Amino acid sequence: MTIRTTRKIVHIDEEKCTGCGVCIPSCAEGALQIIDGKAKLISEKFCDGLGACLGECPEGAITIEERAVDDFNEELVREHLAGHQKVEETLACGCPGSTVTQFEKPAITETATGTMPSQPSMLGHWPVQMTLVPPGAPFLQGTDLVLAAQCVPFAYAGFHQDFIKDHSLLIACPKLDDFQAHQKKLADILSQSDVKSLTVVHMEVPCCSGLVHMARQAIQASGKDIPLKEVTIGVRGEVVT
């Protein structure tokens, strides 16, 4: 007979969760996984209710509630963690974007000399890393701004022509960078610079969509009505949306 006790346990608001996976490593019991692009509590028996994951969520999607649930089971947790030591397709962080994948590269047309034709860079300013760009940088004034996930230029072959030409560029990683610091920096940039539009270009993996949420929150915090466009790039380099 299953024993159910009224105790504290994690609750995840799926409306707020972006699937970034930041909370996964903070759960020592391995109770959280990214499933269908959202963080999920995979078993009540794995959650001790102490809430070590709460402070890691950049969206505030995780809370502690008190309700009737299965008792925390340390023995099951040990068995669960032992199973996770095996090599799996997805790394320990639980993020689908970390899945190791290989695919065939397309044929490239070379010149008569056996080299690929080179294209000039469209980049018109430096730096591009969000952390390094001052909010009042001259190249941000009156510009159409592109905020790109760091993996995008490597996946999308036409990045310079389609997203850097006639634009200013900022790059960031919503999973590995300081999300809150970037959101504040972007809000400062939008409030201090006469940005005409903001285009967010991110990869199709769930954790990358956090960049769009960052942009929406920054626009709201800036108090300005700035047009926002979202472009999603597939892991094989195609434009998804």
PyMOL commands that set and color helices and strands:
alter all, ss='L'
color gray80, all
select helices_A, chain A and resi 24-26+44-46+54-56+74-83+96-98+138-140+152-155+159-164+179-192+206-222
alter helices_A, ss='H'
color red, helices_A
select strands_A, chain A and resi 4-12+32-35+38-41+62-70+144-149+168-172+197-203+228-233
alter strands_A, ss='S'
color yellow, strands_A
deselect
rebuild
show_as cartoon
